[in-house]
């Protein structure tokens, strides 16, 4: 069964940091992986993408605070989130574009 499993979500205070992980099962092509998030009651939005190109892309709202990276040996994509703000509160999902595989999501809550 192909799947992505996110982990690392937690509740933190504003200014804090978290690192989310997205681990892919065998058979999931993780050449291009996006992180998305969905605040409660709002549409899902793009956060970051890591692809074959060495330069990831980021939403303007997280540029300079979030960093996406991969550990190919572990088949895992990471999202390092620094200087978190209350508006970063959301469920975070990873998405492998090849095969359109989504994870189940992990909750991030940032309090002021």
Secondary structure in CASP SS format (residue, H / E / C, confidence):
PFRMAT SS
TARGET T0000
AUTHOR 0000-0000-0000
METHOD secondary structure of the structure
MODEL  1
X C 1.00
X C 1.00
X C 1.00
X E 1.00
X E 1.00
X E 1.00
X E 1.00
X C 1.00
X C 1.00
X C 1.00
X E 1.00
X E 1.00
X E 1.00
X C 1.00
X C 1.00
X C 1.00
X C 1.00
X E 1.00
X E 1.00
X E 1.00
X E 1.00
X E 1.00
X E 1.00
X E 1.00
X C 1.00
X C 1.00
X C 1.00
X C 1.00
X C 1.00
X C 1.00
X C 1.00
X C 1.00
X E 1.00
X E 1.00
X E 1.00
X E 1.00
X E 1.00
X E 1.00
X C 1.00
X C 1.00
X C 1.00
X C 1.00
X C 1.00
X C 1.00
X E 1.00
X E 1.00
X E 1.00
X E 1.00
X E 1.00
X E 1.00
X C 1.00
X C 1.00
X C 1.00
X C 1.00
X C 1.00
X C 1.00
X E 1.00
X E 1.00
X C 1.00
X C 1.00
X C 1.00
X C 1.00
X C 1.00
X C 1.00
X C 1.00
X E 1.00
X E 1.00
X E 1.00
X E 1.00
X E 1.00
X E 1.00
X H 1.00
X H 1.00
X H 1.00
X C 1.00
X E 1.00
X E 1.00
X E 1.00
X E 1.00
X E 1.00
X E 1.00
X C 1.00
X C 1.00
X C 1.00
X C 1.00
X H 1.00
X H 1.00
X H 1.00
X C 1.00
X E 1.00
X E 1.00
X E 1.00
X E 1.00
X E 1.00
X E 1.00
X E 1.00
X C 1.00
X C 1.00
X C 1.00
X C 1.00
X E 1.00
X E 1.00
X E 1.00
X C 1.00
X C 1.00
X E 1.00
X E 1.00
X E 1.00
X E 1.00
X E 1.00
X E 1.00
X C 1.00
END
